[in-house]
Amino acid sequence: MFKRKQLLPESEGESLFLWGARQTGKSTLLKTMYPDATWYDLLLADVYERLLRNPIHLREAILADPAIQLVIIDEIQRLPDLLNEIHWLITNTGTRFIMSGSSARKILRSKTNLLGGRALRYELYPLVSAEIPDFDLLRALNHGLLPRHYLTKQPKRLLAAYVGNYLKDEIVSEAKIRNVSVFARFLEAAAFSNGEMVNYSNIAADCGVSSPTVKEYFQILEDTLIGRFVPVYQKKPKRRVIQAPKFYFFDTGIVNHLLRRDRIEYKSEAFGHAFEHFIYQELYAHSHYSGLDYTISYWRTASQVEIDFVLGNHRVAIEVKGSDTIADRHLRGLRSFMEEYEVQQAIVVCTEPQPRLHDGISILPWQVFLKKLWAGEVMQ
C-alpha cells in the first residue's frame, strides 16, 4: 500500500542491518523487496529456541543448501551470539545476510561481534508524507505515522497497546530497568519536554530520581530508537548560545498518548507543537533516505532568540509556525541567524495558503515545503 522511500540494495551485494522501532514496517519492506530470501523470524518460539540452544544449526542449514544466496534474520537483537555464525558464513561462503531489529542496544551492550564492518547500516522510520497517497496532516498529527496507527479509524487503543506492551514492557526488560513505575513517570515527563530543551534536573525532580538516572533513561530511548536528541548549532557564534539539546520522540502519536492529548485541530494549542514535531520527522527521514545525511540542529541564544532547525553547516535555516498568517515577529529568529551566518535558504514552514518571498525569507505552505524537500530542492 505504501511505497517506502527507504531504498535498500535490490541486487546481490553487501550484507546489511535494518534497524527501526517496532511497527515501522521492516518485515513488510523486506518481504516485499526480497520474496525469495531464506527467512528466520526470531519472534517465533520454535525458531528462537532452536537457534538459542544450537547457533551452529544456522551454519549447517546454509552449508547444506548451496542454492541459498540471501538470508534474512528478523529480530536479530534477540540472539546476539548468532552474529558469530553470520560473520563466518559471510567470510567463508559469500552468503548475503540482512539482519533486522528494533534495537541494537542489546548487541552493543553485550560487546558482541558486529561483523567488523561487513554489514551496512540502514534505518526505517515511521511513514513520511511522500509515501502516503492523499496525505492527511491532521490524521498524521493525531494518529502518528506508524503504518497501522495511521490507517486505523480509532488509534487510541493501538497507541495504548504500543506504549504499554512495547515501551513499558519490552524496553524495561531489555534495558534491565528495576523501577518500572519510575520509568513510566519518566516517559510522561519526557513527553512534556518533547521538542523542548532538555532540563535533566527538572525531570529528575518530577520523577523522584537523580539527574544521572534521567540521563541514562534518555540514553535508553536513543539506543532503542524511540527518540533522539537535536543538538544546538554553535559554530563560532557571535552571540552566546544555549548549550542544552532538544529531544524528540520518534512519532507524534506516541507523544499524544503519553500526554493524553485530545484531538488536535488547526489553530489549537497543541497543533503548533505537533506540527513542528512532524516537520522534524520529515527532515530526519529525508536526511537519511536521501543519502545526504545532513546534520539537523537548532539555534537559541541566551537572549531567547531561536530558530527551530539548522540543516547542515548553516546551509538551510527553518522556522516552523502553525499559523496561516506569518508576521514580522515570526521572522525575528531567522533574521538574527542570517545576520550571523550566510545561508543558502531561510524558510518558514506554515499553514499560509500561498508561497511568498519576504526580505529573502521563503514563506511556504507545508504542502509546498514537503514537495520541495522530497524533490531535493531544499538541501541541494
C-alpha positions in Angstrom: 0.0 0.0 0.0 2.8 2.4 0.8 5.8 2.8 -1.4 8.6 3.4 1.1 11.4 5.9 0.5 14.0 3.7 2.2 15.9 2.2 -0.7 17.7 -1.0 0.2 20.0 -2.7 -2.3 17.9 -4.9 -4.6 20.7 -6.8 -6.3 23.3 -9.1 -4.7 25.9 -7.3 -2.8 26.7 -6.2 0.8 25.1 -7.7 3.9 23.2 -5.1 6.0 21.5 -4.3 9.2 18.0 -2.7 9.0 17.1 -1.1 12.3 13.8 0.6 13.2 11.3 0.9 16.1 8.6 -1.7 16.2 5.8 -1.5 13.7 7.7 0.9 11.3 7.2 -1.8 8.6 10.7 -3.5 8.5 9.3 -7.0 7.9 6.8 -5.9 5.3 9.5 -3.9 3.4 11.9 -6.9 3.4 9.3 -9.4 2.3 8.2 -7.1 -0.5 11.8 -6.5 -1.7 13.2 -10.0 -1.2 10.4 -12.5 -1.6 12.7 -15.4 -2.3 15.0 -15.0 0.7 15.5 -17.7 3.3 13.8 -16.3 6.4 14.5 -16.8 10.1 12.0 -15.0 12.4 13.3 -14.9 15.9 9.9 -13.9 17.3 8.8 -17.5 16.6 9.3 -19.5 19.7 10.5 -22.7 17.9 13.0 -20.8 15.7 14.3 -18.8 18.6 14.7 -21.8 21.0 16.4 -24.0 18.3 19.0 -21.3 17.5 19.4 -20.3 21.1 20.4 -23.9 22.0 22.4 -24.5 18.9 23.5 -21.4 16.9 25.6 -23.8 14.7 22.3 -25.0 13.2 22.2 -21.8 11.1 25.6 -22.6 9.6 24.7 -26.2 9.0 21.5 -25.4 7.2 23.1 -22.9 4.9 26.1 -25.2 4.1 23.6 -28.0 3.3 21.9 -25.9 0.6 24.3 -24.2 -1.8 21.3 -22.5 -3.5 20.8 -20.2 -0.6 22.1 -16.7 -1.6 20.3 -14.4 0.8 19.3 -15.0 4.4 17.0 -12.6 6.4 17.1 -12.8 10.2 14.3 -10.8 11.8 14.7 -9.5 15.4 18.4 -10.2 15.4 18.8 -8.4 18.8 17.1 -11.4 20.5 20.2 -13.6 19.7 23.4 -11.5 19.5 25.5 -14.7 19.6 24.2 -15.7 16.2 26.3 -12.9 14.7 29.5 -15.1 15.2 28.0 -17.7 12.9 26.8 -15.0 10.4 30.3 -13.5 10.4 31.9 -16.9 9.5 29.3 -17.5 6.8 29.8 -14.1 5.1 33.5 -14.6 5.1 33.7 -18.2 4.0 30.7 -18.8 1.8 29.8 -15.3 0.5 26.2 -15.7 1.7 24.5 -12.4 2.0 22.6 -11.6 5.2 20.0 -8.9 6.1 19.5 -8.6 9.8 16.6 -6.5 11.1 15.7 -5.5 14.6 14.1 -2.9 16.8 17.2 -2.1 18.8 20.9 -2.5 18.6 21.2 -1.8 22.3 21.5 -5.4 23.5 24.0 -6.2 20.8 26.2 -3.1 21.6 26.0 -3.6 25.3 26.9 -7.3 25.1 30.0 -6.3 23.0 29.0 -8.9 20.5 30.6 -9.3 17.1 29.1 -6.6 14.8 30.7 -8.2 11.7 33.7 -5.9 11.6 32.2 -3.5 9.0 31.0 -6.3 6.8 27.4 -5.1 7.0 26.0 -1.7 6.1 23.6 0.1 8.4 20.1 1.3 7.4 17.1 2.5 9.4 13.4 2.5 8.7 11.3 5.3 10.2 7.6 5.8 10.5 5.8 6.8 7.3 6.6 10.2 5.7 4.2 12.3 3.7 5.7 11.4 0.3 4.9 7.7 1.0 1.2 8.3 1.6 -1.3 8.8 -1.2 -3.8 11.6 -0.3 -1.7 12.5 2.8 -3.8 13.9 5.6 -1.9 16.2 8.0 -4.3 16.2 10.9 -4.6 12.4 10.7 -0.8 12.2 10.9 -0.6 14.5 13.9 -3.4 12.7 15.7 -2.7 9.1 14.8 1.0 9.2 14.3 2.8 7.7 11.3 3.3 4.1 12.2 1.5 2.4 9.3 -1.1 0.5 11.4 -1.8 3.6 13.5 -2.1 6.0 10.6 -4.6 3.7 8.8 -6.9 2.9 11.7 -10.0 4.8 12.5 -9.5 4.5 16.2 -5.8 4.9 17.1 -6.2 5.2 20.9 -6.3 1.5 21.6 -3.4 0.8 19.3 -1.3 3.6 20.8 -2.1 2.4 24.4 -1.1 -1.1 23.5 2.1 0.1 21.8 3.1 2.2 24.8 2.1 -0.4 27.3 3.4 -3.5 25.6 6.5 -2.1 24.0 7.7 1.0 25.7 6.8 0.0 29.2 7.4 -3.8 29.0 9.9 -4.8 26.3 12.2 -1.8 26.7 12.1 -2.1 30.5 13.0 -5.8 30.2 15.8 -5.2 27.6 17.4 -2.3 29.5 17.0 -4.2 32.8 15.2 -1.2 34.4 14.4 -2.2 38.0 11.9 0.6 38.9 9.2 0.2 36.3 6.9 2.9 37.8 9.7 5.5 37.8 10.4 4.8 34.2 6.7 5.1 33.4 6.7 8.6 35.1 9.9 9.4 33.2 8.2 8.6 29.8 5.4 11.1 30.6 7.9 13.8 31.8 10.0 13.3 28.6 6.8 13.7 26.6 6.1 17.0 28.2 9.7 18.0 27.2 9.2 16.8 23.6 10.6 19.4 21.2 11.9 21.4 24.1 15.3 21.9 25.7 16.1 19.0 28.0 16.4 20.0 31.7 17.6 16.9 33.4 17.3 18.4 36.9 13.7 19.3 36.4 12.7 16.0 35.0 14.6 14.2 37.8 12.7 16.2 40.4 9.4 15.3 38.7 10.3 11.6 38.7 12.0 11.5 42.2 15.3 10.2 40.8 18.8 11.6 40.2 19.9 13.5 37.2 22.3 10.7 36.1 19.4 8.3 36.2 17.3 10.6 33.9 20.3 10.9 31.5 20.5 7.1 31.5 16.8 6.8 30.7 17.2 9.2 27.8 20.1 7.2 26.5 17.9 4.1 26.6 15.3 5.9 24.5 18.0 6.8 22.0 19.5 3.3 21.9 16.1 1.7 21.3 15.3 4.2 18.6 12.3 5.7 20.5 13.7 9.2 20.3 16.7 11.3 19.5 18.5 14.5 20.6 18.8 17.6 18.4 22.0 19.5 19.4 22.4 23.2 19.4 24.1 24.9 16.5 27.1 26.8 17.8 29.8 27.2 15.1 31.8 30.3 16.1 28.8 32.1 17.5 28.9 35.9 18.0 26.0 35.6 20.4 26.1 33.4 23.4 24.0 30.3 22.7 22.2 27.9 24.9 24.0 24.6 25.2 21.2 22.2 26.1 19.9 19.8 23.4 16.3 19.2 22.5 14.7 15.8 22.4 12.0 14.4 20.1 10.2 11.1 20.3 10.2 9.2 17.0 6.5 9.6 16.4 3.8 12.2 17.1 1.2 9.6 18.1 3.3 8.2 20.9 3.6 11.7 22.4 -0.2 12.2 22.1 -0.8 9.1 24.1 1.7 9.9 26.8 0.3 13.5 27.2 -3.3 12.3 27.0 -4.0 14.9 24.3 -7.4 15.5 23.0 -7.9 15.6 19.2 -5.5 18.1 17.6 -7.2 20.6 15.3 -5.8 23.5 13.3 -5.1 26.6 15.4 -5.4 24.6 18.7 -2.7 25.0 21.3 -1.3 21.5 20.6 -1.2 22.0 16.9 2.0 24.1 16.8 3.9 21.6 18.9 2.8 18.6 17.0 3.3 20.3 13.6 6.9 21.2 14.5 7.5 17.6 15.6 6.1 16.3 12.3 8.3 18.5 10.3 11.3 17.3 12.3 10.3 13.7 11.5 10.2 14.5 7.8 13.6 16.3 7.9 15.3 13.4 9.8 13.9 10.7 7.5 14.8 12.8 4.4 18.4 13.3 5.6 19.0 9.5 5.8 16.7 8.2 3.0 18.3 10.7 0.5 21.8 9.6 1.4 22.8 13.2 2.1 23.0 12.5 5.9 23.0 16.2 6.7 23.0 17.2 10.3 19.9 18.8 12.0 20.4 21.2 14.9 18.6 24.1 16.4 19.8 27.6 17.4 18.9 29.5 20.5 20.7 32.5 22.1 20.9 33.5 25.7 18.5 36.4 24.8 15.8 33.8 23.8 16.2 34.3 20.0 15.6 30.9 18.4 15.1 29.0 15.1 13.8 25.5 15.0 16.1 23.7 12.6 19.5 24.4 11.0 20.4 21.9 8.3 24.0 21.0 7.6 26.6 23.7 8.1 24.1 26.6 8.3 23.1 25.8 4.7 19.3 26.0 5.4 17.6 27.7 8.3 14.0 26.7 9.1 11.3 28.1 11.3 8.1 26.1 11.8 4.9 28.1 12.6 1.4 26.6 12.9 -0.1 29.8 11.7 -1.8 30.9 8.5 -0.6 34.5 8.9 3.1 35.0 9.2 4.0 38.4 10.6 7.4 40.2 11.1 7.6 38.9 14.7 7.7 35.3 13.4 10.8 36.2 11.3 12.9 37.5 14.2 14.9 34.4 14.8 15.6 33.8 11.1 16.8 37.4 10.6 19.1 37.2 13.6 20.6 33.9 12.4 21.1 35.4 8.9 23.0 38.3 10.4 25.4 35.8 11.9 25.6 33.2 9.3 25.4 33.1 5.5 22.6 30.7 4.5 21.5 29.3 1.1 17.8 29.2 2.1 15.8 30.7 5.0 12.4 29.1 5.2 9.2 29.5 7.3 7.0 26.4 7.1 3.5 27.3 7.9 -0.2 26.9 7.0 -0.5 30.0 4.8 -2.3 29.2 1.6 0.2 30.5 -0.9 4.1 30.6 -1.0 5.7 34.0 -0.9 9.1 35.7 -0.5 9.6 38.3 2.2 13.0 40.0 2.7 14.9 37.0 1.4 12.9 34.5 3.5 10.7 31.9 1.8 7.3 31.6 3.5 6.0 28.2 2.4 2.8 26.3 3.0 3.7 23.0 4.5 2.5 21.1 1.4 4.8 23.2 -0.8 7.7 22.7 1.6 7.4 19.0 1.7 7.1 18.7 -2.0 10.3 20.7 -2.4 12.0 18.6 0.4 11.3 15.3 -1.2 12.1 16.6 -4.7 15.6 17.5 -3.4 15.1 21.3 -3.7 15.7 22.2 0.0 19.1 20.6 0.5 20.7 20.8 -2.9 
